Amino acid sequence: GDALAEPLDRATKIFLYLVPSGLKTIAPRLAALRNVTVVAYTFAVPGWAPDRREVVGGISLYLYLPRRVFSCGACQLTLVGDAKFTYVDGPSRIEGTYTEDAGEFIFKW
């Protein structure tokens, strides 16, 4: 099927086997998704920083973990995957890890 016409709102994992121009075209649709893990084969998604890069058999795989972003005025909390977070409030920045248990978050930095 056509990746640009396919509904992606129910996806939880997406594997991309596209050339850079195709990745650039689909990137805005992927950015709008929540709680989706993306793996790109051979080429990174243009403008995105991968959470992890692995080389398997000479082929690069780029992993992008889901992000949940919460904003309140000048502050922003970003949860990456199921373990990392970044908190920014003006010039202050804190990075660390988190766990979630029954809706409760525990942060460590």
C-alpha contacts under 8 A as a table, 3 or more apart, distances in Angstrom:
res1	aa1	res2	aa2	distance
1	G	5	A	7.87
1	G	6	E	7.05
2	D	5	A	5.32
2	D	6	E	6.05
3	A	6	E	5.14
3	A	26	I	7.81
4	L	26	I	6.56
7	P	10	R	7.60
8	L	11	A	5.31
8	L	33	L	7.78
9	D	33	L	6.57
11	A	14	I	6.93
11	A	36	V	6.59
12	T	35	N	6.35
12	T	36	V	4.48
12	T	37	T	6.24
13	K	36	V	5.35
13	K	37	T	4.70
13	K	38	V	5.84
13	K	39	V	7.93
14	I	36	V	7.19
14	I	37	T	6.30
14	I	38	V	4.84
14	I	39	V	6.32
15	F	38	V	5.93
15	F	39	V	4.82
15	F	40	A	5.94
15	F	41	Y	7.47
16	L	23	L	7.82
16	L	38	V	7.41
16	L	39	V	6.08
16	L	40	A	4.63
16	L	41	Y	5.98
17	Y	40	A	6.37
17	Y	41	Y	5.29
17	Y	42	T	7.74
18	L	21	S	7.83
18	L	22	G	5.49
18	L	23	L	5.93
18	L	40	A	7.74
18	L	41	Y	7.34
18	L	43	F	7.71
19	V	22	G	5.36
19	V	23	L	6.29
19	V	43	F	6.84
20	P	23	L	4.98
20	P	24	K	6.09
20	P	43	F	6.37
20	P	44	A	7.57
20	P	45	V	7.07
20	P	46	P	7.04
21	S	24	K	5.08
21	S	25	T	6.24
22	G	25	T	5.04
22	G	26	I	6.27
23	L	26	I	5.30
23	L	27	A	5.84
23	L	44	A	7.96
23	L	45	V	5.52
23	L	46	P	6.89
24	K	27	A	5.28
24	K	28	P	7.87
24	K	45	V	6.56
24	K	46	P	5.78
25	T	28	P	7.11
26	I	29	R	5.49
26	I	30	L	6.43
27	A	30	L	5.07
27	A	31	A	6.07
27	A	45	V	6.93
27	A	46	P	7.83
28	P	31	A	5.06
28	P	32	A	6.49
29	R	32	A	5.41
29	R	33	L	6.95
30	L	33	L	5.36
31	A	34	R	7.92
33	L	36	V	6.46
34	R	66	P	6.46
34	R	67	R	6.77
34	R	68	R	6.95
35	N	66	P	4.74
35	N	67	R	6.52
35	N	68	R	7.37
36	V	65	L	7.00
36	V	66	P	5.02
37	T	63	L	7.46
37	T	64	Y	5.88
37	T	65	L	4.84
37	T	66	P	5.31
38	V	63	L	5.97
38	V	64	Y	5.03
38	V	65	L	6.56
38	V	66	P	7.87
39	V	61	L	6.58
39	V	62	Y	5.45
39	V	63	L	4.69
39	V	64	Y	6.27
40	A	43	F	6.32
40	A	44	A	6.15
40	A	45	V	7.03
40	A	61	L	5.75
40	A	62	Y	5.03
40	A	63	L	6.70
41	Y	44	A	7.61
41	Y	59	I	7.53
41	Y	60	S	6.32
41	Y	61	L	4.93
41	Y	62	Y	6.63
42	T	59	I	5.77
42	T	60	S	4.69
42	T	61	L	5.83
42	T	62	Y	7.65
43	F	60	S	7.08
43	F	61	L	7.57
43	F	62	Y	7.44
44	A	48	W	7.43
44	A	50	P	7.37
44	A	61	L	7.96
44	A	62	Y	5.94
45	V	48	W	5.57
45	V	49	A	7.95
49	A	64	Y	7.83
50	P	53	R	6.66
50	P	62	Y	5.84
50	P	63	L	5.59
50	P	64	Y	5.18
51	D	62	Y	7.65
51	D	63	L	5.73
51	D	64	Y	5.32
51	D	65	L	6.49
52	R	62	Y	6.05
52	R	63	L	5.12
52	R	64	Y	7.11
53	R	60	S	6.74
53	R	61	L	5.69
53	R	62	Y	4.69
53	R	63	L	6.21
54	E	60	S	5.74
54	E	61	L	5.25
54	E	62	Y	6.67
55	V	58	G	5.70
55	V	59	I	5.26
55	V	60	S	4.43
55	V	61	L	6.17
56	V	59	I	5.22
56	V	60	S	6.45
56	V	61	L	7.44
65	L	80	V	6.18
65	L	81	G	4.86
66	P	80	V	5.86
66	P	81	G	4.99
67	R	78	T	6.48
67	R	79	L	5.41
67	R	80	V	4.61
67	R	81	G	6.12
68	R	78	T	5.67
68	R	79	L	5.08
68	R	80	V	6.76
69	V	76	Q	6.96
69	V	77	L	5.73
69	V	78	T	4.47
69	V	79	L	6.42
70	F	76	Q	5.70
70	F	77	L	5.12
70	F	78	T	6.44
71	S	74	A	7.53
71	S	75	C	5.82
71	S	76	Q	4.43
71	S	77	L	6.39
72	C	75	C	5.35
72	C	76	Q	6.44
73	G	76	Q	7.96
74	A	89	D	5.75
74	A	90	G	5.99
75	C	87	Y	7.27
75	C	88	V	5.44
75	C	89	D	4.09
75	C	90	G	6.61
76	Q	87	Y	5.75
76	Q	88	V	5.24
76	Q	89	D	6.48
77	L	85	F	7.12
77	L	86	T	5.83
77	L	87	Y	4.47
77	L	88	V	6.51
78	T	85	F	5.52
78	T	86	T	5.22
78	T	87	Y	6.41
79	L	82	D	7.45
79	L	83	A	7.63
79	L	84	K	6.02
79	L	85	F	4.49
79	L	86	T	6.72
80	V	83	A	6.54
80	V	84	K	5.12
80	V	85	F	5.74
81	G	84	K	6.68
82	D	98	Y	7.49
82	D	99	T	7.09
83	A	97	T	5.24
83	A	98	Y	5.16
83	A	99	T	6.21
84	K	95	E	7.53
84	K	96	G	5.81
84	K	97	T	4.28
84	K	98	Y	5.88
85	F	95	E	5.74
85	F	96	G	5.53
85	F	97	T	5.68
85	F	98	Y	6.63
86	T	93	R	7.11
86	T	94	I	5.75
86	T	95	E	4.52
86	T	96	G	6.72
87	Y	93	R	5.67
87	Y	94	I	5.11
87	Y	95	E	6.41
88	V	91	P	7.23
88	V	92	S	5.70
88	V	93	R	4.51
88	V	94	I	6.53
89	D	92	S	5.23
89	D	93	R	6.53
90	G	93	R	7.95
94	I	109	W	7.24
95	E	109	W	6.23
96	G	107	F	7.10
96	G	108	K	5.60
96	G	109	W	4.34
97	T	107	F	5.92
97	T	108	K	5.35
97	T	109	W	6.53
98	Y	105	F	6.65
98	Y	106	I	5.40
98	Y	107	F	4.41
98	Y	108	K	6.11
99	T	105	F	5.77
99	T	106	I	5.30
99	T	107	F	6.79
100	E	103	G	6.14
100	E	104	E	5.50
100	E	105	F	4.57
100	E	106	I	6.39
101	D	104	E	5.19
101	D	105	F	6.58
